[in-house]
């Protein structure tokens, strides 16, 4: 994991000594928008077919949420995708085909950081996925996954006539509240535990993580989905962490109080979402396992990738026992 400093690449891990053993995630800097309802202070660009390109890692949970939204909104023919190699080593994310990348057929870069320096030759900051790229301007529009989920949810509706709404107006309050808890304690919580370099810091965050998982487990005992009867962006954002949990976070990040499989509601919920039409196609467990176990040599210096666990995500779930309506159609 590296970063750019004034446009120069540095292979540099997070400096947890400065933060008392805490992992501190850098905020996204490139926050322009697409569509007519911006949620940031950045510039706004129009929705156009084939104008934008998505750069992702199939291993990354933040990129995964955007891939799921692209699939569910039927945007495959509107926004093409390039994916990195799962191996993030001294040059960061790469587009080396021999390591499992699709290659970069649009800009032909070898290294993901080159997209950042094409956008800003003096860029300073972490180099992350996903990236939403503007072909017309040859620049990054946005590198914040939460923004991209919202952009794809609505920006292209007039072009596709896909009116599925994963952030319906009357549920936004509850969705935002759930997102805040899930992000801090689960999505980012696994990293705060896994990347901690002091025992007390690790224990604080792993405890907070499992307290949050217990809250979600309790909620799912009476709600089909996190916001109630409707599948929303809150479910997509949680799913991408849960689907990686037993294979990676449980062992690699030492989040080993319990597996997701040991939570009755969460385990059935994960299987339902995995079996939702189109979602399984976005899950690449080989990329997920190879990335984490091979790339984080500060945690796993041998770079041995475990063969297990066996995950039977196709077996039946019991979520039909709770009332569910699917996905809301409210606009247009």
PyMOL commands that set and color helices and strands:
alter all, ss='L'
color gray80, all
select helices_A, chain A and resi 16-19+61-72+97-99+113-119+145-154+157-160+169-187+189-194+199-219+233-249+260-262+264-275+280-282+285-295+319-321
alter helices_A, ss='H'
color red, helices_A
select strands_A, chain A and resi 3-5+8-10+33-34+44-45+52-56+80-83+125-126+131-134+139-142+164-165+328-329
alter strands_A, ss='S'
color yellow, strands_A
deselect
rebuild
show_as cartoon
